[in-house]
Amino acid sequence: MSAYRKSYRKGMIKVAIAYPSNARVALQSLSIHIIRKLLNEHPSVYSEFVFMSDDGRSVTKSLRDFDIVLFSVHYELDYPRILKMLEISGINPFSVQRTSEDPLIVMGGPTLMANPEPMAPFADIILIGDAEVLIPELINHYLEYGKDVEKYVDITGFYVPSLGKHTVIKAFVKDLSYSIRLIYDTAIELSTSSAGSVFNYPAVLEVMRGCPRGCLFCMEGFIGRPVRFTDINSIKELIIKDLSRDEKLINGVSLIGLSVTDHPGFRELMGFLVNELGLGVSVPSLRVDTLNKDIIKLIAKGGQSPHDSP
């Protein structure tokens, strides 16, 4: 059982964390784990993951059973699958044709931050920015406004398409201290779930968000601005704490970031994880021009070879 699940009590806001793919794909996304923990820390909220079947013809639970449906969107090819999930659940995909009896349909994610318009006709609210800021705001205002979407328009990071195009200020978290607190929870979820982990290690650690490079072809590098690096000392403290809870569960970590070797403390972190703690380390994202012999040796000692693919 995950450390961040809880039981439903009458009167709670029921929120579906919907991902338009199967559980194996969905559970690799750190964003839905962040959303889940944020929601379940609120005493008035009960949340569940809702995924699609492998054949795309059914969902794990009807979205109509919830007050709010949160879609975590990462790829343009997910757009038709989102509409399919709504249709399967008996919800009209077009927001103008839905009623107060339908759930509030909220969408967010990198592709929608880059351009929300393709999904604007189908969403009641599109969130622009980081979940750590936006999810608590959504719940707090839902308790006051319910499904009256016009009331959400002046909240930072909230785009209400039914009100026409309007300026939205991106909401972003200043540091990643919340994200790294999920190391233990993601390890439990990915280790015990039948979906399993596609990373070398199920304990996921986000070491940076955004990228300092500014490559013109990279959407993520721009929507992730400003660049934020996780504090190395905070990582060390948390990993030591989590290892004391279950060393067998966390025998290694997967480092997440657009270009993790650009982290100014990357070498120090690798030395701590590999040399001091003896952990395995998976490094999915690297730039060749940031590597040197010492870093390559640390990566190899952490158990990653050129043939590994996360």
FILO-935012 format. One record per residue: residue number from 1; residue in one letter; chain; x, z, y of N, C-alpha, C, O in turn. Coordinates in steps of 0.001 Angstrom, whole numbers, plus 500000, padded with zeros to 6 digits. Each point is the difference from the previous one (the first is absolute). Example, Ala and Ser with C-alpha at 12.3 -4.5 7.8 and 13.67 -1.06 7.14 Angstrom:
1	a	A	513190	507800	494310	499110	500000	501190	500900	500000	501200	501036	500665	499981
2	s	A	498614	498615	501069	500820	500060	501190	499230	500730	501090	500509	500169	501108
This chain:
1	m	A	500845	500000	498807	499155	500000	501193	500879	500000	501241	500979	500743	500079
2	s	A	498663	498411	500899	500796	499912	501216	499874	501258	500836	498975	500682	499990
3	a	A	502092	499605	500734	500016	501186	500845	499087	499856	501208	499756	500987	500695
4	y	A	499737	497832	499575	499184	499856	501195	498600	499474	499695	499413	499292	500819
5	r	A	500049	501047	498015	498602	499741	499700	499203	501269	500190	500538	501102	499889
6	k	A	498173	498746	500400	499147	501169	500108	498589	499616	499597	499666	498817	499923
7	s	A	499512	502179	499822	498645	499785	499505	499028	499755	501148	500203	500458	501125
8	y	A	498737	498805	498556	498961	499713	500983	499053	501189	500136	499607	500614	499008
9	r	A	500034	499697	502237	498990	501008	500291	498914	499359	500859	500287	499130	500822
10	k	A	498497	501291	498993	498863	499442	500724	500245	500072	501502	500443	501022	500526
11	g	A	499259	497871	500155	500154	499951	501449	501324	499441	500470	500185	499772	501195
12	m	A	500748	500000	497878	501287	499448	500394	499872	498509	500329	499123	499317	499471
13	i	A	501754	500185	501404	500078	498568	500280	500704	499332	498825	501123	500366	499651
14	k	A	498224	498669	499752	500590	499300	498848	500702	498729	500492	499378	499119	500593
15	v	A	501919	500809	499147	500803	498871	500475	500614	499261	498818	500642	500604	499142
16	a	A	499155	498091	500823	500644	499151	498994	501277	499425	500591	499983	499403	501077
17	i	A	501128	500781	498209	501253	499357	500375	500081	498750	499140	500422	500055	498845
18	a	A	499173	498824	501724	499823	498771	499219	501221	499099	500124	500504	499748	501095
19	y	A	499950	499782	497770	501133	499073	499989	499576	498764	499210	499568	500135	498855
20	p	A	500541	498657	501723	499448	498798	499371	500867	499423	498880	500312	498809	499994
21	s	A	500069	502042	499070	500741	499563	498830	499839	501070	498932	499279	500977	500204
22	n	A	501386	498848	498663	499855	500977	498929	500837	501252	500274	500800	500033	500935
23	a	A	499004	500976	498249	500636	501300	500245	501519	499907	499943	500685	500661	500781
24	r	A	499853	498535	498315	501456	499910	499873	500637	499481	501283	501040	500502	500426
25	v	A	498346	498505	500183	500514	499473	501270	499748	501000	501121	500896	500281	500796
26	a	A	497898	500254	499270	499605	500862	501117	500841	501263	500094	500404	500397	501093
27	l	A	499862	500233	497780	500670	501301	500028	501475	499912	500386	500642	501028	500215
28	q	A	499903	497756	499875	501381	499866	500470	500078	500094	501518	501087	500148	500559
29	s	A	497762	499766	500111	499967	500014	501459	500062	501432	500511	499106	500801	499726
30	l	A	501943	499521	501011	500124	501344	500547	498864	500303	500965	499612	501157	500156
31	s	A	499856	497820	500489	498966	500218	501019	498767	500681	499427	499436	500883	500647
32	i	A	500129	498730	498155	498777	500612	499483	500241	501457	499592	499070	500807	500014
33	h	A	502161	499531	499626	500305	501402	499695	500015	500828	501283	499545	501144	500013
34	i	A	500981	498273	501064	499976	500682	501296	498557	500213	500448	499635	501089	500443
35	i	A	499550	497868	499439	498592	500099	500393	499281	501062	499172	499226	500797	500530
36	r	A	501039	499204	498165	499335	500968	499117	500326	501436	500405	499108	500844	500075
37	k	A	502150	499426	500183	500383	501361	500364	499434	500393	501362	499545	501129	500178
38	l	A	500479	497956	500776	499442	500267	501319	498515	500339	499911	499530	500936	500646
39	l	A	499742	498304	498559	498566	500229	499857	499702	501330	499323	499141	500758	500450
40	n	A	501571	499517	498473	499673	501189	499230	500509	501293	500612	499677	501087	499521
41	e	A	501121	498800	501541	500374	501200	500742	498866	500459	500917	499997	501131	500486
42	h	A	499027	497957	499746	498858	500363	500842	498943	500688	499133	499587	499435	498988
43	p	A	499974	501744	501373	499067	500752	499155	498646	499333	499797	499293	500320	499045
44	s	A	500333	498752	501844	498672	499373	499916	500021	498655	499283	498984	499307	499960
45	v	A	502161	500316	499474	500149	498656	499430	500298	500045	498508	500794	500813	499528
46	y	A	498543	498287	499742	500307	499742	498589	500332	498515	499887	499259	499161	500511
47	s	A	501834	500510	498833	500401	498596	499905	500270	499594	498557	500323	500825	499145
48	e	A	499535	497883	500617	500326	499403	498692	500643	498643	500232	499693	499309	500972
49	f	A	501208	500317	498116	500509	498641	499986	498946	499095	499361	499336	500390	499040
50	v	A	500518	498404	501499	499140	498984	499385	500806	498709	499916	500483	499491	501012
51	f	A	499658	499982	497764	500791	498793	499769	499141	498918	499359	498876	500253	499567
52	m	A	501668	498549	500381	499352	498887	499296	500498	499945	498564	501090	500477	499683
53	s	A	498102	498941	499469	500435	499762	498628	501000	498849	499980	500138	499267	500979
54	d	A	500560	500582	497889	500997	498930	499898	499389	498613	500166	500637	499093	500537
55	d	A	498103	500746	498991	499373	498674	500098	499280	499789	501328	499464	498919	500247
56	g	A	500517	502110	500615	499398	499866	501318	498487	499967	500000	499392	499572	500981
57	r	A	499983	500873	497928	498535	499914	499899	499296	501344	500128	498771	500055	500022
58	s	A	501986	501013	500062	499384	501319	500115	500918	500919	500789	501171	499687	500217
59	v	A	498289	501452	500211	500777	501017	500698	499878	501305	499227	499057	500190	499233
60	t	A	501898	500703	500973	500020	501248	499238	498848	500924	500368	499599	500843	499197
61	k	A	499868	499007	502009	498806	500739	500416	499353	499251	501148	500694	499407	500826
62	s	A	497970	500615	499235	499302	499280	501056	500346	500575	501370	499952	501212	500211
63	l	A	500393	497905	500707	500324	500428	501356	498777	500537	500736	500131	500712	500995
64	r	A	498696	498951	498519	498762	500484	500620	499820	501500	499821	499177	500606	500686
65	d	A	501571	500001	498410	499879	501436	499752	500723	500840	501055	500006	501227	499907
66	f	A	500604	498129	501097	500834	500718	500963	499439	499884	501416	499232	499090	500310
67	d	A	501172	501855	500539	499625	499957	501417	500935	499081	500779	499568	499272	500894
68	i	A	501705	500768	498759	501018	499167	500649	500783	499274	498915	500358	500590	498981
69	v	A	499905	498129	501243	500871	499235	499106	501219	499569	500804	499878	499284	500995
70	l	A	501303	501159	498565	501261	499662	500666	500739	498965	499164	500405	500287	498874
71	f	A	499771	498531	501659	500759	498964	499306	501439	500011	500495	500251	499861	501197
72	s	A	500690	500303	497884	501416	499889	500316	500420	498567	499693	500020	499585	498841
73	v	A	500315	499662	502208	500197	498554	499871	501462	499643	500261	500553	500350	501042
74	h	A	500064	498956	498010	501421	499690	500137	500312	498512	499959	501077	499590	500433
75	y	A	498010	499594	499058	500282	498578	499847	498769	499179	500382	498867	500409	499742
76	e	A	501365	498431	500874	498884	499132	500364	499191	499571	498777	498788	499806	500095
77	l	A	501872	500045	498765	499295	499589	498791	499031	501067	499498	499176	499732	499125
78	d	A	500920	501481	501429	499052	501053	499639	498654	499837	500687	499015	500597	499565
79	y	A	500919	498607	501499	498772	499924	500786	498770	499613	499163	498988	500699	500066
80	p	A	501063	498218	499155	498803	499675	499203	499676	501059	498950	498840	500163	499622
81	r	A	502173	500556	499907	499747	501049	499008	499284	501201	500645	499218	500687	499342
82	i	A	501052	499556	501933	499280	501053	500716	498521	499647	500087	499140	500843	499744
83	l	A	500571	497931	500612	498604	499563	500089	499325	500075	498635	498823	500345	499893
84	k	A	501935	499329	499070	499453	500077	498646	499669	501443	499627	498966	500253	499381
85	m	A	501896	500695	500986	499737	501410	499707	498721	500474	500691	499230	500775	499433
86	l	A	500554	498755	501787	498774	500352	500708	498779	499408	499308	498996	500685	499804
87	e	A	501093	498052	499830	498872	499334	499339	499668	500650	498660	498829	500203	499679
88	i	A	502194	500122	499545	499782	500648	498705	499261	501319	500175	499195	500389	499154
89	s	A	501087	500298	501955	499380	501298	500271	498651	499882	500694	499385	501011	500340
90	g	A	500151	497757	499872	498700	499804	500640	500025	500218	501491	498980	500357	500589
91	i	A	502184	499433	500046	500145	500175	501446	500215	498629	500625	500867	499247	499556
92	n	A	498360	500422	501461	500164	498712	500663	501377	499948	500667	500347	500908	500755
93	p	A	500433	498062	498984	501344	499931	500589	499999	499946	501522	500935	500492	500631
94	f	A	498029	498917	499974	499963	499855	501449	499470	501275	500654	498913	500476	499674
95	s	A	501877	500065	501253	499636	501275	500618	498676	499922	500755	499250	500976	500016
96	v	A	500442	497885	500612	498764	499876	500793	498759	500046	499126	498901	500254	500493
97	q	A	501268	499503	498206	498856	500000	499091	499880	501294	499206	499135	500123	499133
98	r	A	501734	500842	501163	499905	501297	499326	499142	500952	500823	499765	499775	501188
99	t	A	499770	501294	498165	499145	500983	500664	500668	501374	499945	501090	500150	499447
100	s	A	498252	500834	501124	500518	501370	499986	500009	500590	498594	500623	501035	499764
101	e	A	498695	498318	499315	499996	500454	498604	501283	499604	499273	500314	500551	498945
102	d	A	500421	498502	501613	501250	499549	499394	501149	500900	500441	499919	500651	501042
103	p	A	501152	499385	498161	501184	500774	500422	500635	499402	501249	499815	498820	500298
104	l	A	500930	501998	500422	500820	499513	501101	501210	499299	499389	500762	500614	499253
105	i	A	499416	498111	501060	501090	499214	499412	501177	499968	500976	499911	499426	501086
106	v	A	501188	501201	498507	501190	500134	500843	501170	499317	499291	500193	500186	498798
107	m	A	500576	499034	501933	501140	499290	499419	501258	500269	500816	499936	500244	501205
108	g	A	501194	499709	498124	501276	500158	500674	501117	499474	499121	499780	499695	498828
109	g	A	501409	500199	501727	501130	499491	499233	500802	499009	500814	499567	499587	501075
110	p	A	501593	500026	498430	500927	499174	500787	499459	498651	500428	500214	499591	501141
111	t	A	499084	499699	497969	499517	498666	500394	498936	500093	501081	499891	499112	500845
112	l	A	499325	501957	499131	498961	500166	501013	500582	500492	501322	499443	499727	501063
113	m	A	501660	500989	498874	500684	500366	501242	500562	498749	500669	499991	499884	501225
114	a	A	500495	499186	497961	500563	498762	500549	498906	499109	500570	500179	499394	501057
115	n	A	498694	500523	498251	498878	499170	500456	498715	500489	499337	499739	499660	498846
116	p	A	499460	501126	501855	498774	500534	499393	498841	499012	499939	499016	500251	499305
117	e	A	501082	498640	501405	498838	499127	500172	499435	499383	498709	498780	499876	499894
118	p	A	502045	499731	499121	499405	499421	498793	499008	500933	499292	499064	499531	499353
119	m	A	501138	501784	500770	499100	500943	499339	499041	500682	500975	499219	500864	499601
120	a	A	500836	498754	501669	499145	500623	501013	498501	499885	499690	499270	500958	500255
121	p	A	500233	497914	499205	498559	499920	499727	499528	500948	498891	498801	500232	499845
122	f	A	502143	500310	499389	499616	500767	498816	500255	501501	500133	499538	500782	499170
123	a	A	501187	499618	501856	500367	501413	500165	499190	500627	501127	499734	499361	501018
124	d	A	499879	501894	498788	499386	500763	501090	501082	500500	500949	499824	500005	501219
125	i	A	501295	500412	498205	501144	500476	500785	501278	499491	499345	500127	500039	498777
126	i	A	500812	499490	502019	501332	499635	499504	501000	500934	500659	500031	500125	501225
127	l	A	500788	500530	497961	500970	500969	500488	501334	499321	500269	500533	499309	499132
128	i	A	500003	500882	502050	501252	499372	500421	501057	501089	500167	500009	500713	501003
129	g	A	500879	499413	498013	501048	500999	500102	500193	500778	498713	499673	499520	498915
130	d	A	500859	501681	501214	500406	500816	498854	498893	500945	499542	499297	500605	500810
131	a	A	500569	499505	497870	498944	500820	499410	500098	501456	500413	498980	500665	500180
132	e	A	502237	499836	499972	500179	501422	500313	499293	500409	501286	499598	501153	500152
133	v	A	500251	497909	500765	499289	500253	501256	498529	499619	499873	499123	500742	500443
134	l	A	500607	498106	498953	498669	499407	500022	498993	500666	499059	498832	500154	500358
135	i	A	501602	500236	498461	499050	500569	499031	499401	501322	500484	498781	500155	499934
136	p	A	502014	500804	500549	499381	501214	500543	499052	499711	501162	498955	500639	500121
137	e	A	501408	498397	500738	499130	499634	501116	498677	499440	499492	498937	500333	500523
138	l	A	501131	498811	498452	498786	499404	499431	499054	501078	499490	498808	499979	500307
139	i	A	501711	500953	498926	499145	501033	499413	499435	500923	501073	498810	500314	499986
140	n	A	502025	500116	500928	499531	500901	501057	498898	499358	500846	499035	500662	500382
141	h	A	501116	498052	499903	498979	499325	500808	498776	499623	499162	498892	499916	500530
142	y	A	501295	499860	498182	498835	499720	499143	499074	501215	499952	498778	499855	499972
143	l	A	501800	501322	500020	499189	501225	499994	499124	500074	501251	498927	500603	499979
144	e	A	501540	498781	501109	499253	500033	501262	499148	498757	500197	498853	500099	500434
145	y	A	501700	498717	499248	499322	498751	500316	499308	499351	498805	499110	499170	500189
146	g	A	501268	501182	498611	499432	499352	498825	500308	498513	499993	501150	499597	500175
147	k	A	497817	499581	499621	500179	498552	499894	499709	499267	501306	499846	498779	500003
148	d	A	500079	501948	501092	499799	499396	501311	501342	499454	500497	500723	500680	500729
149	v	A	499601	498087	498871	501345	499462	500203	500364	499835	501467	501184	500012	500339
150	e	A	497833	499834	500540	500307	499826	501425	500747	501212	500567	500738	499875	500977
151	k	A	499071	501285	498412	500631	501220	500503	501498	500046	499685	500738	500791	500587
152	y	A	499707	498355	498482	501404	500041	499570	500917	499125	500850	501218	500035	499823
153	v	A	498226	499191	501086	500752	498929	500641	501147	500498	500879	500992	499289	500160
154	d	A	498902	501893	500405	501043	500478	500909	501068	500847	499319	500861	500567	500673
155	i	A	499095	499526	498004	500985	500800	499263	501245	499140	499760	499889	498846	499586
156	t	A	501267	501703	500670	501253	499265	499798	500111	499489	498567	499878	500769	499046
157	g	A	500355	497921	500811	500176	499398	498683	498724	499527	499343	500049	499492	498879
158	f	A	498800	500654	501777	498713	499609	499403	499501	498705	500636	499764	499938	501207
159	y	A	500080	499028	497962	499443	498722	500434	498604	499876	499395	499840	500067	498782
160	v	A	499156	499755	502067	498611	499866	499559	499576	498546	500228	499585	499661	501108
161	p	A	500505	499480	497890	499774	498560	500179	498623	499645	500549	499871	499009	500720
162	s	A	499102	501766	498962	498649	499664	500444	499849	500070	501513	499037	499465	500548
163	l	A	501897	501182	500131	499952	500111	501456	500789	498896	500685	500175	500026	501218
164	g	A	500305	499003	498009	500780	498908	500562	501469	500371	500131	500391	501140	499749
165	k	A	500402	497899	500642	501437	500237	500112	500286	500959	501159	499470	499850	501101
166	h	A	501371	501125	498622	500369	500962	501033	501388	500538	499690	500473	499917	498867
167	t	A	500162	500625	502133	501364	500505	499848	500008	501258	499137	499201	500914	500201
168	v	A	501709	499113	498842	500164	501167	499131	501465	500428	500064	500902	499189	499794
169	i	A	499319	502070	500488	501357	500540	500018	500355	500496	498607	499270	500797	499411
170	k	A	501849	498730	500069	500413	500389	498655	500296	501497	499940	500630	500567	500892
171	a	A	498893	500054	498025	500289	501416	499767	501165	500096	499026	499964	499383	498935
172	f	A	501063	501379	501410	501127	500118	499072	500479	501434	499934	499939	500744	500980
173	v	A	500540	499629	497841	500533	501336	499796	501460	499995	500438	500720	499034	499748
174	k	A	499717	502037	500904	501346	500026	500564	501083	500244	498950	501135	499555	500165
175	d	A	498521	501144	498763	500986	500228	498944	499302	499882	498648	498773	499959	499923
176	l	A	502019	499987	499026	499464	499758	498661	499987	501257	499142	500030	499920	498772
177	s	A	499925	501232	501871	500051	501257	499238	498807	500155	499075	500107	500631	498949
178	y	A	498734	498789	501438	498824	500105	499121	500192	499133	498756	499720	500433	498882
179	s	A	500756	498351	501321	500171	499069	498883	500916	500561	498919	499699	499885	498812
180	i	A	501416	500720	501589	500956	500449	498988	499504	501231	499246	500556	500351	498960
181	r	A	498403	500309	501553	499449	501136	499269	499219	499562	498773	499537	500840	499228
182	l	A	500311	497842	500583	499249	499504	498848	500889	499666	498810	499515	499450	499010
183	i	A	501771	500868	501063	500902	499663	498895	499450	500541	498678	499906	499263	499018
184	y	A	499736	502005	500956	499535	500641	498764	498650	499434	499570	499781	499749	498814
185	d	A	499307	500047	502151	498665	499513	499661	500028	498579	499439	499302	499706	499029
186	t	A	501491	499416	501567	500066	498641	499474	500631	499997	498612	499619	499196	499149
187	a	A	501329	501685	500619	500625	500082	498678	498974	500400	498943	499993	499454	498897
188	i	A	499144	501495	501443	498956	500408	499056	499028	498852	499752	499699	499670	498853
189	e	A	499813	499727	502224	498991	498946	499873	500516	498828	499169	499303	499508	499112
190	l	A	501914	500050	501179	500538	498827	499327	500523	500316	498603	500112	499100	499167
191	s	A	500208	502160	500567	500498	500365	498673	498862	500236	499016	500117	499688	498815
192	t	A	498778	500867	501688	498901	500371	499098	498926	498930	499912	499225	499983	499043
193	s	A	500713	499117	501946	498982	498959	499982	500311	498969	498922	501162	499715	499711
194	s	A	497780	499731	499698	500193	498934	499010	500552	498741	500648	500520	499119	499316
195	a	A	499364	500799	502030	500524	498832	500709	501517	499958	499957	500593	498923	499937
196	g	A	500042	502251	500096	501455	500054	499968	500622	499531	501298	499302	499567	500916
197	s	A	502009	500523	499157	500726	499614	501206	500804	498731	499744	500584	499834	498930
198	v	A	499445	499268	502060	500838	498809	499876	501385	500259	500586	500919	499205	499804
199	f	A	499231	501913	500919	501312	500377	500516	500806	500664	498887	499440	500468	499008
200	n	A	501868	499565	501167	500841	500660	499007	499651	501474	499875	500065	500568	498909
201	y	A	499562	500055	502214	499653	501422	500000	498689	500190	500751	499815	499434	501077
202	p	A	499267	501363	498360	498679	500155	500614	499985	500879	501241	499022	499977	500746
203	a	A	502042	500803	499500	500069	500804	501222	500410	499086	501149	501133	499522	500051
204	v	A	497927	500237	500879	500208	499013	501058	500371	500702	501294	499331	500946	500416
205	l	A	501739	498587	500220	500497	500619	501223	500146	498942	501086	500820	499091	499873
206	e	A	498389	501020	501197	500076	499066	501123	501089	500467	500961	499864	501043	500641
207	v	A	501198	498196	499456	501125	500423	500834	499959	499399	501407	500706	500464	500895
208	m	A	498472	498507	499297	499886	499409	501333	498704	499209	500082	499447	499582	498984
209	r	A	500083	500222	502231	498830	499159	500240	500349	499079	501159	500515	500442	501027
210	g	A	499202	498281	498797	500462	499011	500959	501421	499576	499664	500566	500423	498991
211	c	A	500004	498738	501863	501351	499489	499754	500673	499700	501343	499371	499451	500905
212	p	A	501894	500907	499217	500692	499768	501282	500448	498556	500206	500503	499666	501073
213	r	A	499329	499482	497939	500584	498660	500065	499238	499038	500900	500612	499212	500721
214	g	A	498063	500844	499246	499200	499111	500839	500070	498538	499599	499926	499125	500863
215	c	A	500216	500589	497850	500039	498605	499536	498661	499324	500314	498944	500564	499711
216	l	A	501088	498258	500864	498787	499346	500482	499044	499622	498877	498803	499846	500242
217	f	A	501699	500001	498534	499134	499596	498900	499302	501186	499341	499151	499803	499131
218	c	A	501186	501417	501260	499548	501187	499272	498858	500705	500728	500210	500630	501037
219	m	A	498588	499261	498416	498831	500657	500581	500146	501517	499963	499720	500677	500989
220	e	A	500714	499853	497879	500102	501452	499827	500934	500629	501026	499746	501102	500486
221	g	A	501328	498197	499840	500956	500542	500945	499417	500192	501390	500443	500865	500756
222	f	A	498555	498318	499576	499391	500093	501325	498841	500984	500032	499889	500793	500934
223	i	A	499244	499166	498055	498847	500904	500032	500419	501440	499712	499262	500936	500309
224	g	A	501929	499246	499096	500484	501337	499698	500689	500685	501159	500435	501145	499876
225	r	A	499669	498170	501253	500654	500590	501156	499175	501141	500580	498773	499970	499908
226	p	A	501866	501037	500687	501445	500189	500118	500626	500412	498678	499337	500589	499147
227	v	A	501940	499098	500687	500700	500355	498770	500150	501519	499926	500380	500647	500976
228	r	A	499311	499914	497841	500154	501449	499801	500766	500249	498711	499732	499372	498975
229	f	A	501226	501552	501084	500794	500364	498834	499640	501424	499576	499832	500884	500839
230	t	A	500054	499321	497869	499716	501334	499489	501221	500894	500184	501132	499563	499789
231	d	A	498641	501680	500602	501082	500955	500200	500643	500365	498658	499309	500440	499080
232	i	A	501985	499382	500809	500716	500232	498753	499904	501460	499553	499795	500267	498815
233	n	A	500350	500666	502100	499935	501411	499628	498624	500371	499450	499894	500807	499077
234	s	A	499057	498605	501490	498648	500253	499493	499849	499471	498575	499377	500642	499154
235	i	A	501195	498185	500589	499956	499431	498651	500704	500926	499017	499473	500285	498925
236	k	A	501696	500178	501436	500767	500880	499117	499204	501253	499653	499925	500385	498833
237	e	A	499488	500245	502161	499235	501228	499772	498816	499752	499067	499737	500797	499099
238	l	A	499550	498094	501119	498822	499718	499186	500360	499670	498560	499331	500453	499070
239	i	A	501711	498769	500744	500381	499630	498637	500472	501224	499221	499662	500149	498826
240	i	A	501101	500714	501799	500432	501228	499327	498787	500840	499620	499948	500565	498907
241	k	A	499076	499518	501996	498774	500760	499722	499227	499378	498840	499536	500710	499108
242	d	A	500325	497959	500904	499240	499332	498946	500711	500058	498653	499353	500110	498959
243	l	A	501971	499816	501059	500750	500117	498745	499803	501369	499374	499976	500126	498775
244	s	A	499886	500882	502038	499785	501348	499465	498639	500123	499340	499783	500897	499185
245	r	A	499283	498195	501163	498660	500018	499398	499995	499301	498645	499324	500444	499072
246	d	A	501425	498471	500813	499984	499247	498743	501137	498984	500001	499855	498895	500522
247	e	A	501271	501485	498893	501160	499093	499973	499748	498790	499110	500514	498913	500265
248	k	A	498687	501275	498667	499743	498882	499091	499143	498930	500664	500157	498810	499726
249	l	A	498932	501622	501150	499129	499042	500676	500787	499157	500995	499819	498785	500079
250	i	A	501052	501869	500675	500780	499289	501018	501447	499901	499524	500842	500824	500356
251	n	A	499430	498157	498836	501367	499764	499545	500668	498886	500811	501139	499611	499742
252	g	A	498114	499891	501246	500526	498963	500872	498967	499679	501065	498844	500410	499894
253	v	A	501570	498859	501130	499078	499627	501072	500150	498519	500328	501074	499418	499842
254	s	A	497817	499980	500621	500016	498627	500484	499929	500033	501518	499031	500501	500570
255	l	A	501987	498969	500082	500057	500020	501458	499216	498819	500571	500204	498853	499602
256	i	A	498896	501450	501338	499129	498973	500567	500346	499781	501470	500162	500951	500765
257	g	A	499948	497783	499610	500278	499630	501387	500303	498522	500053	500341	499397	498983
258	l	A	499539	500012	502196	500245	498566	500118	501466	499645	499786	500313	498945	499449
259	s	A	500574	501925	500981	501441	499754	499860	500682	501358	499950	500573	500454	500990
260	v	A	499359	500188	497852	500356	501418	499915	501467	500281	500352	500333	501099	500443
261	t	A	500523	497927	499362	501415	500229	500335	500240	499999	501508	501104	500315	500444
262	d	A	497883	499338	500350	500108	500108	501455	499755	501429	500474	500234	500317	501166
263	h	A	499300	500538	497941	499817	501401	500378	501368	500587	500338	500923	499891	499192
264	p	A	499231	500721	501963	501317	500513	500388	500536	501077	499066	501203	500262	499990
265	g	A	497932	500361	499232	500442	501029	499062	499936	499563	498548	499999	500837	499098
266	f	A	499946	497838	500666	499816	499503	498636	501124	500451	499065	499738	500468	498892
267	r	A	501502	499392	501552	501124	500360	499138	499978	501497	499683	500266	500402	498868
268	e	A	499418	500414	502130	499920	501445	499791	498886	500335	498998	500177	500840	499118
269	l	A	498670	498487	501034	498879	500249	499092	500347	499590	498575	499714	500736	499056
270	m	A	500901	498098	500782	500372	499544	498664	501001	500954	499355	499889	500315	498815
271	g	A	501079	500141	501959	500973	500948	499465	499333	501288	499546	500364	500562	498967
272	f	A	498657	499908	501806	499276	501218	499650	499197	499806	498716	500058	500830	499093
273	l	A	499194	498069	500835	499135	499761	498843	500803	499755	498730	499682	500544	498943
274	v	A	501358	498636	501164	500744	499560	498823	501099	500980	499608	500088	500409	498843
275	n	A	500744	499966	502117	501158	500843	499681	499650	501478	499881	500450	500672	499072
276	e	A	498750	499836	501860	499695	501432	499998	498886	500382	499031	500083	501028	499328
277	l	A	498863	498134	500599	498864	500338	499146	500005	499258	498670	499303	500398	499066
278	g	A	501465	498543	500841	500051	499232	498756	498725	499235	499701	499669	499774	498836
279	l	A	499613	499826	502203	498746	499271	499820	500242	498493	499928	500983	499483	500531
280	g	A	498101	499838	498805	499989	498553	500053	499357	499562	501308	499146	500702	500542
281	v	A	501258	498153	499959	499449	499491	501256	499723	498510	499865	500861	499228	499578
282	s	A	497914	500377	500791	499645	498592	500054	499946	499581	501460	499340	500641	500817
283	v	A	501359	498276	499502	500071	499525	501382	499438	498578	500038	500747	499037	499824
284	p	A	497943	500824	500403	499377	498676	499884	500354	499030	501115	499914	498788	499801
285	s	A	500489	501715	501381	500168	499112	501150	501376	500202	500629	500299	501064	500542
286	l	A	500530	497898	499377	501371	500092	500505	500371	498777	500826	499483	498906	499775
287	r	A	501415	501291	501180	500607	498886	500711	501478	499947	499612	500703	501009	500055
288	v	A	499751	497826	499560	501374	499843	499534	501004	500389	501080	501049	500569	499702
289	d	A	498626	499122	501559	500977	500256	501058	500129	501483	500352	500815	500358	500851
290	t	A	498395	500508	498509	500127	501446	500240	500747	500704	498861	500222	501210	500044
291	l	A	500151	498031	498958	500633	500600	498825	501525	500050	500156	500613	499147	500642
292	n	A	499970	501890	498741	501456	500064	499864	500291	500556	498611	499070	500310	499254
293	k	A	502183	499819	500394	500353	500426	498646	499451	501386	499670	499527	500229	498887
294	d	A	500532	500691	502066	499526	501365	499744	498497	500021	499717	499551	500676	499074
295	i	A	499677	498589	501720	498548	499968	499802	499652	499325	498683	499117	500464	499279
296	i	A	501568	498446	500401	499744	499297	498742	500286	500921	498811	499257	499998	499019
297	k	A	501815	500786	501071	500318	500937	498922	498909	501059	499851	499630	500359	498882
298	l	A	499859	500137	502234	498936	501004	499952	498720	499422	499399	499335	500654	499197
299	i	A	500322	498118	501197	498801	499354	499456	500148	499799	498494	499064	500247	499239
300	a	A	502115	499305	500339	500245	499801	498567	499970	501321	499248	499459	500074	498896
301	k	A	501120	500978	501695	499991	501315	499361	498583	500559	499901	499687	500777	499097
302	g	A	499459	498813	501851	498605	500423	499963	499185	499313	498937	498829	500324	499801
303	g	A	501787	498714	499501	499332	499375	498855	499394	498637	500259	499355	499444	499112
304	q	A	500829	500003	502068	499429	498685	500286	501050	498930	499802	501130	500105	500477
305	s	A	498462	498858	498805	500896	498869	499757	499428	498764	500659	498846	500009	500426
306	p	A	501934	498929	499666	499494	498767	500613	498799	499411	499256	499267	499176	500547
307	h	A	500536	501260	498185	498907	499433	499208	498712	500774	500148	498957	499573	499504
308	d	A	501101	501582	501184	498778	500807	500187	499074	499317	500982	500448	499431	500996
309	s	A	498253	500624	498723	499000	499512	500951	498903	501034	500080	499356	500276	498988
310	p	A	500398	500316	502189	499009	501042	500142	498595	499456	499819	499030	500753	500088
